[in-house]
Amino acid sequence: MRKHLCLILFALTIVLSFGESTLDFDIVQLDEYSELEKQQEDSLRIVQAVKVSSVDPIFMKDQNSIRTMKYLYDTLFIYNDKNEIVSNLVETWIWKDDRVLEIELKKDIFFHNGDKMLAVDVKKSLDRLLEKGVFKDFFNDIQSVKVISSSTVEIKLKRRNHLFLSMLTYYMCSITKEVENKIYGTGPYSLKKITNKEVVLIKNKNYFKENTGSKKIQILSEISDRKRALLYFNDDADVVLDITPKQIENWQKEGILGKNSEVKDIDELDTVAIMFGQKNKTFEKRKAREAVASLVNRDEVVENVFFEKSAKTFFPENLFKAELSKIKKTSTKDNELKQFKLLNNEIELITLNDDQSLKVGNELKKMLEKKGISIKIVPYQKEAYLMKIEKQDYELAIYNIIFDKKYLIYNLGKVISNEIGDKDMYNAMLPFLEILKEETEITNRDKIYDNIVYLISKNTPYIPLIHRKKVSIETKKTEQYK
């Protein structure tokens, strides 16, 4: 009874708090999840904002799919709790010189189809990445992968790379086996099914490490932050992702989080940004993008919507020490707006059909229309919105860019190739990555990284509004999975 009363109060709070947005009471209807696999007592249900789009590690570009990697696959090396690189599938390893890495694999590790992992599987996995991988250019300093014996493999580089062991922890370097167009891993769980609504994983009984986790894991998607909170509130979710500490604070005030919940830090950050699409040719010009950026009072938007501080750097501050890539305020004259035909022409701004995106959209609309730029807000449901974003079929968009603190180089490539979609910029960045790989000092590495991000930011590919730390909320049930 108490739970249903709280649910009604929560719904009323939502309606009273977000008067500007169009909200439907079906936001608290969770019946659609009854079509999913029945949740068992010994199962873990994870809910994130966006669905898993791929379970093949070499083709993954989005963080929502990448999250499945730790369950399905293993890499040769991993980071431990102290942020140190340690062996995983590797028994021993040695640098024979500054370009040749020899690896001896652990014995008795098996893929999900029952085949034993051999050195030839490591070679095939890395060769497949180099041939077909979305981020294959990151690994273009691999000269050859050679099988020495059934359990020994040698990787030869074209030049020294002080980040190479770290790069072998990247998800796209997962060791896989391809059989009849199916990809198998060695991870603690195997794939049972993947649909538009859910991914179901089952426990790998032959895993080479201790696995005290649940027998089954379900990964669901729900774009609405509030609806994910309600799934947790109704005990229909054990883990909720894509949330921030500020949201946790609000939900605690509203009584959504109880004593049986736990807030955990994760390695993810996100940037809420205004993206420029390809639908309006005007935004192909850097000066036009700069003109729009100069009209956006980011402090005001962030304060009114998120009640936090706006972004001061182009990439999140927690990734590296930024100096050059700090955001600088600029101004635009009316004749520049006229030059790019931004005045008296309606510009379409697409958003997700959720309260936060709509509030950001409304703030921008009011702000830009005061400057003479007419804005039409077009909200989309999740699937249509993501298709628009992927094809860059929009003029302006409100979008969340997700970063992973562990993957320094990957963040650059993902943002440029996936979020910005600029192949020329991606190719121009590659020589700087080679310099980054050769640097041993972290402070110098930060300076190089800062320079790369500065060069990206000078082109104004998007307008960062706020950088946010991400957390998860979990039930005590998740303590068994360590």
C-alpha positions, 0 to 999 in steps of 0.5 A: 500500500505504501509503495502504491501511495508513493508511486502516485505522489511521485507521478504528481510530483513529476507533473507539477515539476515539469509543467513546460513539457508534455507528459503522459501518465502512461509513463508509470505504466510498466506493463510492456516489461511483462512481455520479457523473460520472467525474472527468476529469483537467481537472475540480475536485471539491468536497465540502461537508457539505450538498447544494446545494438551489437555484441560483436566487440570489433563493431561496437561504437556505443557505450550501451553495447560495450557494457555487455563486454565484461560479461561475454568476453575477456581480453589478454590484459585488464585493469585491476581495482588499483588501476594497474594493468594485469594479465587476464588470459595471459600466464606470462609475458615479456617484451623481447625488445621495445617492439616485440611482445611474447605472450604465453596463454593460460591453460584450460580456457574455453570458448562458450561453444566448448572449444579450447582457446589457443594461440591461433585464436588470439592471432585470428581475433587481432587479425580480424580487428585489424581487417574489419574493426571500426577502430582498426586504425588505432592499432595500425602499429601492429606489424604482425601477429605470429603463432609460436606454439599452441599457447604462445603468440608473438606480437610485433609492432612497427614502432614502440608504443608505451600504451600498447598493453593498455590498448590490449585491455580495450574491449575491441581486443577481446579474444573471440572465436568465429564459427559459422558467422557466430561470435563466441567469447570466454567470458563469465556469461554466454549469449542466450538471445538478443532482441529489440527489447532485451539481451539475455545472458546465461552463466558460463559454468566452465569459466576459468575464474570464480563466478559467484554471480546470478545464473541469468542476466537481463539487460533492458533499455528504457530511455526515460530516467524516471521510468528507470527509477520506477522499475527500480522502485517496483523491484523490477530492476536490480541495477539502473544505469545512465544516471547522475549523482544529482538525480540520485539526490532528487530521488532520495528526496522524493523517497524513490531510493530506499535502504536496500539500494546502493549508489556506486561510482562507475568509470563513465562520464557524459556530456550533454551537448548541442550537436550540428547535423548534416540536414542544414548545409549552413552548419557545414561552415565553422563560422556558422557553428561558432555563431550559434555557440556564441549565442548560447548562454551555457551557464543559464541553460545548465543552471535552469535545467540541471541546477549545476555548473556548466562545462568549462572544458571541451572534454570532461575534466576528469579525463585529463588536465585541460589547459588549451581545450578550456572553453572560451567565450566568443561573440557574434555580430548581427551581420554574421547571423544574416550572412549565414541566413540564421535570422528569420529562418526556422531551425529544427531542434530534435530531442528525445521525448523526455522531460530533461531533453525537452527542458533543455530544448525549451531553454535554447528555444527561448534564448535563441529566439531572443536573438532572432533565430526561430527554433522548432522543437521536434521530440522523437521516441527512442528508436526514431531519435537514434536513427536520426542521430546515427544518420546525422539527419537533423539540423540541431540535436540535444545529445548525450556523449558518453566517455569511459575514463579507462579508454583514453585513445578510444574516447577520441576516436569514438567522439570523432567517428561516431558522434561528430562523424568527420572522417577527415578529422579522424584521419588528421588526428591519427599522427598525433596518436602516434606521438601520444603512444610514444610518450611515457610521462603522464603529464606530457601525455596529458599535454599531447591529449589536450592539444588534440582535443584543442584542435577538435574544439577549434572546429566547433563540432558541437557545443558542450553544455555540461559534463556529468559523472555517472553512477549506478544504483543497485540492490544488495543482490548485486553484491554476489557478483564481484 
